[in-house]
Amino acid sequence: MALMRAVSQDAFGGPEVLRTVDLPRPEPLPTEVLVRVVSAGLNPVDVKTREGGGMAGVLGEPPFVLGWDVSGVVEEVGFGVHNLRPGDEVYGMPWFPRQAGAFAEYVTAPSRQFARKPRSVGHDEAAAVPLAALTAWQALVDAAGVRPGQRVLVHAAAGGVGHFAVQFAKHLGAHVIGTARSGKHEWLRGLGADELVDYTSARFEETVKDVDVVVDLVGDGHDATSTRSLDVLVPGGLLLAVPSGVSPELARRAEERGLRASAFLVEPDGAALARIAELIDDGRVRVEVEEVFPLERAGEAHKRLAEGRTRGKLVLRVG
């Protein structure tokens, strides 16, 4: 039996529960591909799931292997795969919210949950894209249907999802407003933000108004961010509450004011990833990777991500 290195956990808890182990290498079923993972992106959902929240309810009790962001090389294709072949460089967010096991040397998944990696970036940058970029893309394009001239507010604009949301909203022709610490304002302006609010020194609802769409990547769990966002929306405006969803109270308040509040969850989307790859290769979207950790230092990377001060993404180098 062929083995592979992976970072697994046998219990919920802090970063110390993560350990490097040898596991059986998976084999692709019909319509699936076996991908040799070069790099794997980290996301807040990894930290929450490790602790027993996030997608733990989907994955069940440990042991399991975390990680959904993959960039690597197709090693083998199953029967019925026609869009990829061995040697193709691909990236994707397979199986979400079920286990993908990206923190390992190999993963298998349906071929159409992957897309060809952007040619202009390496595997570290490509691994930073899928979950964060798909969240931003599906929120703005599919859920909100953002149109030119609309005003879009992005909370936590400097984070993994946020820095893509700023760029996609600008690409769609919106006037983009972001909340972030002042030290990240110049960088965000370079990504396309038109207005920025330092949430540490100002209440965004006192300076921002007439917003059509709010992409809330913070949630009501921190200073009632979702509830306060209702104050900046135009009649009929949309609040997308990404991390914490919409409580009955928040839904009631939105409805009473003629507003819309919607929860959101990303899903695998190889076609959207192909479009995002085009935007990256055309130079219209940039990928920010703050630091790359070797696979064996996954616990350290989790600690860093949990601090909540990352600019862009953190990545694990697997192979």
Backbone torsions as a table, in degrees:
resi	resn	phi	psi	omega
1	MET	NA	125.6	178.0
2	ALA	-72.3	138.0	-179.4
3	LEU	-112.8	163.0	176.9
4	MET	-143.6	155.1	173.7
5	ARG	-78.7	144.2	177.1
6	ALA	-153.9	159.5	172.4
7	VAL	-104.7	114.4	-176.2
8	SER	-118.8	170.7	173.5
9	GLN	-141.0	141.2	-179.4
10	ASP	-102.2	-6.6	-178.8
11	ALA	-154.6	158.8	172.3
12	PHE	-76.4	149.0	178.9
13	GLY	159.1	-158.5	-178.9
14	GLY	-76.2	-176.2	-178.5
15	PRO	-57.6	-21.9	-177.9
16	GLU	-67.4	-14.8	179.5
17	VAL	-77.4	-14.0	-179.9
18	LEU	-78.3	133.8	-179.5
19	ARG	-145.4	147.9	178.7
20	THR	-85.1	126.9	-176.0
21	VAL	-135.8	170.0	170.9
22	ASP	-103.7	128.0	-179.6
23	LEU	-128.3	158.2	176.1
24	PRO	-61.4	137.2	177.4
25	ARG	-73.8	131.2	-179.0
26	PRO	-71.7	161.4	176.1
27	GLU	-122.9	140.6	-176.5
28	PRO	-74.0	137.0	172.0
29	LEU	-84.9	173.2	174.2
30	PRO	-53.0	138.9	-176.9
31	THR	71.8	4.6	178.8
32	GLU	-106.6	162.4	173.1
33	VAL	-123.0	149.5	170.0
34	LEU	-97.2	121.8	-178.1
35	VAL	-113.0	127.5	171.4
36	ARG	-80.5	114.6	-173.3
37	VAL	-77.8	124.1	173.2
38	VAL	-93.1	-45.1	-179.0
39	SER	-141.4	151.2	179.7
40	ALA	-135.0	130.3	180.0
41	GLY	-82.6	152.2	174.5
42	LEU	-103.7	146.9	178.6
43	ASN	-139.4	155.8	178.1
44	PRO	-53.2	-31.4	179.8
45	VAL	-63.0	-27.4	176.5
46	ASP	-65.3	-44.4	-179.8
47	VAL	-64.2	-46.3	-178.9
48	LYS	-64.1	-40.5	-179.8
49	THR	-68.1	-40.5	177.3
50	ARG	-57.2	-34.9	-178.1
51	GLU	-81.5	-11.9	-179.0
52	GLY	111.3	-0.3	175.7
53	GLY	-103.9	-141.9	176.2
54	GLY	52.1	-121.5	-178.7
55	MET	-99.3	18.4	178.9
56	ALA	-60.2	-33.0	178.5
57	GLY	-65.5	-24.7	177.5
58	VAL	-86.8	-43.5	-177.0
59	LEU	-74.4	-26.3	-177.5
60	GLY	83.7	-163.5	-177.7
61	GLU	-73.7	146.3	172.9
62	PRO	-61.0	161.6	13.1
63	PRO	-84.4	148.3	170.7
64	PHE	-156.4	167.7	179.5
65	VAL	-110.8	124.4	-178.9
66	LEU	-80.1	178.8	173.6
67	GLY	101.3	131.8	177.3
68	TRP	-126.0	-19.2	-178.8
69	ASP	-87.4	123.4	-175.8
70	VAL	-129.8	135.7	163.1
71	SER	-135.4	129.2	-176.4
72	GLY	-171.1	-155.1	-173.4
73	VAL	-127.0	133.5	177.2
74	VAL	-65.6	122.5	-179.5
75	GLU	-96.3	-35.8	-174.3
76	GLU	-156.8	147.7	177.6
77	VAL	-120.3	143.3	176.3
78	GLY	-84.5	170.2	178.7
79	PHE	-59.0	136.3	177.1
80	GLY	93.7	-2.2	178.5
81	VAL	-88.1	122.3	-176.9
82	HIS	-121.0	-13.7	-173.9
83	ASN	-95.2	-12.8	180.0
84	LEU	-134.9	159.3	177.8
85	ARG	-143.0	160.4	179.3
86	PRO	-54.6	137.4	-178.3
87	GLY	99.0	-16.7	178.7
88	ASP	-68.7	136.0	173.8
89	GLU	-86.9	125.1	-173.7
90	VAL	-133.9	163.9	171.7
91	TYR	-143.5	157.8	-177.5
92	GLY	-178.8	176.6	177.6
93	MET	-127.7	67.6	-170.6
94	PRO	-68.3	145.6	166.7
95	TRP	70.5	-9.7	-174.3
96	PHE	-52.1	133.8	7.7
97	PRO	-93.0	7.7	175.1
98	ARG	-74.6	171.6	-175.6
99	GLN	-66.8	129.2	171.8
100	ALA	-104.8	-33.2	178.6
101	GLY	70.1	43.4	-176.8
102	ALA	-69.5	-21.3	178.9
103	PHE	-81.8	57.7	-177.4
104	ALA	-156.5	166.5	-175.9
105	GLU	-75.1	-21.4	180.0
106	TYR	-141.8	146.9	171.3
107	VAL	-136.5	154.8	171.0
108	THR	-122.5	147.8	178.9
109	ALA	-170.0	163.1	174.8
110	PRO	-54.3	137.5	-174.1
111	SER	-60.1	-31.9	-175.4
112	ARG	-83.1	4.4	169.1
113	GLN	-89.4	-1.9	175.9
114	PHE	-112.2	163.9	170.9
115	ALA	-139.9	163.1	177.0
116	ARG	-66.3	135.4	-178.2
117	LYS	-60.4	143.2	172.8
118	PRO	-54.5	133.3	-175.9
119	ARG	-69.7	-27.8	-170.4
120	SER	-85.4	-3.3	-179.4
121	VAL	-128.8	158.9	177.4
122	GLY	-82.7	-178.8	-177.5
123	HIS	-66.5	-33.6	179.3
124	ASP	-61.1	-46.5	179.5
125	GLU	-68.4	-41.2	-179.8
126	ALA	-62.6	-37.1	179.9
127	ALA	-67.8	-18.9	178.8
128	ALA	-80.8	-7.1	-169.3
129	VAL	-90.5	-52.6	-158.0
130	PRO	-53.4	-62.8	-174.0
131	LEU	-64.2	-45.1	-177.7
132	ALA	-67.1	-47.0	-177.4
133	ALA	-69.3	-40.4	177.7
134	LEU	-64.3	-37.3	176.6
135	THR	-59.5	-49.0	-179.4
136	ALA	-64.4	-44.1	-177.5
137	TRP	-64.9	-49.7	-178.2
138	GLN	-66.9	-33.9	177.5
139	ALA	-65.5	-47.5	-174.3
140	LEU	-80.0	-40.6	-174.5
141	VAL	-86.6	-51.8	-172.7
142	ASP	-85.1	-46.0	-176.2
143	ALA	-81.5	-44.6	-174.9
144	ALA	-95.3	-25.9	-177.2
145	GLY	57.5	47.4	-175.4
146	VAL	-59.4	135.5	-178.6
147	ARG	-117.6	158.6	177.7
148	PRO	-55.3	138.7	177.4
149	GLY	90.8	-13.0	178.2
150	GLN	-74.8	160.0	178.9
151	ARG	-106.7	124.9	-176.3
152	VAL	-120.7	128.5	176.1
153	LEU	-106.7	127.2	178.9
154	VAL	-115.3	116.0	174.3
155	HIS	-84.5	144.6	-174.6
156	ALA	59.2	50.4	-172.3
157	ALA	-66.8	-19.9	-176.6
158	ALA	-91.0	-3.7	-177.3
159	GLY	-81.6	-171.2	-177.3
160	GLY	-60.1	-55.4	177.8
161	VAL	-70.2	-41.1	-174.6
162	GLY	-59.0	-44.0	-175.9
163	HIS	-70.6	-25.2	171.3
164	PHE	-76.3	-39.6	-179.7
165	ALA	-60.8	-40.3	176.9
166	VAL	-58.4	-47.4	-175.7
167	GLN	-70.5	-40.8	179.8
168	PHE	-67.4	-41.6	178.8
169	ALA	-61.0	-41.1	177.7
170	LYS	-65.3	-42.2	178.2
171	HIS	-59.5	-34.5	-179.8
172	LEU	-80.3	-2.0	175.3
173	GLY	93.4	14.1	-177.7
174	ALA	-85.1	160.5	167.1
175	HIS	-87.2	118.9	-167.9
176	VAL	-106.5	126.7	176.8
177	ILE	-117.5	138.8	-179.3
178	GLY	-134.6	150.8	171.6
179	THR	-108.3	132.4	-178.6
180	ALA	-170.0	162.2	174.9
181	ARG	-63.8	150.5	-172.9
182	SER	-60.1	-31.0	-179.1
183	GLY	-64.3	-15.2	-179.6
184	LYS	-105.5	3.4	-175.4
185	HIS	-66.8	-43.9	-177.8
186	GLU	-62.2	-42.2	178.1
187	TRP	-62.8	-43.1	-179.3
188	LEU	-67.0	-34.5	174.7
189	ARG	-62.0	-36.4	177.6
190	GLY	-66.3	-22.7	177.5
191	LEU	-87.7	-10.0	176.7
192	GLY	122.7	-0.2	179.9
193	ALA	-66.5	133.8	179.4
194	ASP	-90.7	-35.6	178.3
195	GLU	-135.2	147.1	178.9
196	LEU	-138.2	144.7	179.7
197	VAL	-124.4	127.1	173.7
198	ASP	-82.1	105.5	-174.0
199	TYR	-68.5	-12.1	178.7
200	THR	-82.5	-14.3	-176.8
201	SER	-127.9	-5.1	-178.5
202	ALA	-147.0	149.0	173.2
203	ARG	-86.9	118.6	-173.4
204	PHE	-59.8	-32.5	-177.8
205	GLU	-70.3	-12.4	178.1
206	GLU	-91.4	-12.6	-177.5
207	THR	-121.3	-15.3	-177.0
208	VAL	-113.2	140.3	178.4
209	LYS	-151.2	170.4	174.6
210	ASP	55.4	47.0	-179.5
211	VAL	-95.0	136.2	178.5
212	ASP	-86.6	-38.7	-176.9
213	VAL	-137.9	130.4	171.7
214	VAL	-110.8	124.4	171.7
215	VAL	-101.5	100.1	-175.5
216	ASP	-94.2	108.6	179.6
217	LEU	-101.7	14.0	-179.6
218	VAL	-111.3	-57.7	177.3
219	GLY	96.0	166.3	-178.6
220	ASP	-68.7	-15.3	178.9
221	GLY	-65.6	-17.3	177.7
222	HIS	-120.5	105.1	173.6
223	ASP	55.1	35.1	175.5
224	ALA	50.0	43.4	-174.3
225	THR	-60.6	-42.8	-179.6
226	SER	-65.2	-47.0	-179.6
227	THR	-61.6	-43.5	179.2
228	ARG	-65.5	-27.5	-179.3
229	SER	-66.3	-24.1	177.5
230	LEU	-60.4	-27.8	-177.4
231	ASP	-68.6	-18.6	-175.3
232	VAL	-101.8	-5.9	-175.1
233	LEU	-83.9	145.1	172.5
234	VAL	-75.0	160.9	175.8
235	PRO	-53.9	131.2	-177.2
236	GLY	83.3	-0.9	-178.9
237	GLY	-66.0	162.0	-172.8
238	LEU	-117.7	129.2	170.4
239	LEU	-106.1	120.6	174.3
240	LEU	-103.1	108.4	-178.0
241	ALA	-94.3	99.8	-169.1
242	VAL	-80.1	-55.5	-171.4
243	PRO	-80.1	-32.0	-170.7
244	SER	-114.9	-3.1	177.8
245	GLY	74.7	-167.2	-175.4
246	VAL	-118.3	116.6	177.4
247	SER	-75.5	160.2	176.1
248	PRO	-56.5	-37.0	179.5
249	GLU	-66.7	-43.4	178.6
250	LEU	-64.1	-42.5	178.1
251	ALA	-60.7	-41.4	-180.0
252	ARG	-63.6	-45.9	-179.0
253	ARG	-62.4	-41.2	179.1
254	ALA	-63.3	-46.2	-178.5
255	GLU	-62.6	-41.0	179.7
256	GLU	-61.9	-25.7	-177.1
257	ARG	-103.1	9.4	179.3
258	GLY	70.9	31.8	-179.2
259	LEU	-116.0	166.3	177.3
260	ARG	-114.6	135.1	175.9
261	ALA	-129.3	126.4	-174.6
262	SER	-134.7	137.8	169.6
263	ALA	-75.5	167.2	-175.9
264	PHE	-151.5	139.2	172.5
265	LEU	-141.3	132.5	-178.4
266	VAL	-74.9	157.6	176.1
267	GLU	-139.0	156.5	179.3
268	PRO	-57.1	143.6	-173.8
269	ASP	-161.5	84.9	-179.0
270	GLY	-63.1	-34.3	-179.9
271	ALA	-65.7	-42.1	177.4
272	ALA	-65.9	-37.6	178.0
273	LEU	-63.7	-34.8	176.4
274	ALA	-64.2	-40.2	177.9
275	ARG	-67.4	-41.0	178.6
276	ILE	-64.5	-38.1	176.7
277	ALA	-59.7	-39.1	177.3
278	GLU	-61.6	-43.1	180.0
279	LEU	-64.1	-38.2	177.7
280	ILE	-66.8	-46.2	-178.5
281	ASP	-67.6	-26.7	177.6
282	ASP	-81.8	-5.2	179.6
283	GLY	81.3	11.1	-178.9
284	ARG	-89.2	-14.7	177.5
285	VAL	-133.7	133.0	178.7
286	ARG	-109.5	150.3	179.5
287	VAL	-111.5	129.2	-179.7
288	GLU	-109.3	116.7	174.5
289	VAL	-114.1	117.1	-177.4
290	GLU	-80.3	-37.8	-178.4
291	GLU	-158.6	147.8	177.6
292	VAL	-116.7	128.8	-180.0
293	PHE	-113.6	145.1	171.1
294	PRO	-67.8	157.2	-176.2
295	LEU	-54.1	-39.5	-176.7
296	GLU	-66.4	-14.9	179.5
297	ARG	-105.1	31.4	-179.7
298	ALA	-59.9	-37.7	178.7
299	GLY	-61.7	-40.9	177.6
300	GLU	-64.6	-39.6	178.1
301	ALA	-64.6	-39.4	176.8
302	HIS	-61.3	-42.4	178.1
303	LYS	-59.8	-44.4	-178.5
304	ARG	-63.8	-43.4	-179.1
305	LEU	-65.2	-37.5	-177.7
306	ALA	-66.5	-18.0	178.3
307	GLU	-68.7	-21.8	174.5
308	GLY	73.7	22.4	-178.5
309	ARG	-119.6	16.6	-175.7
310	THR	-73.2	138.2	172.1
311	ARG	-96.4	110.7	-175.6
312	GLY	79.0	-129.1	-170.1
313	LYS	-125.9	159.1	168.4
314	LEU	-109.5	148.6	-173.9
315	VAL	-136.3	146.3	171.4
316	LEU	-101.7	129.9	172.8
317	ARG	-87.8	116.4	-172.3
318	VAL	-98.0	-52.8	-175.8
319	GLY	-122.6	NA	NA
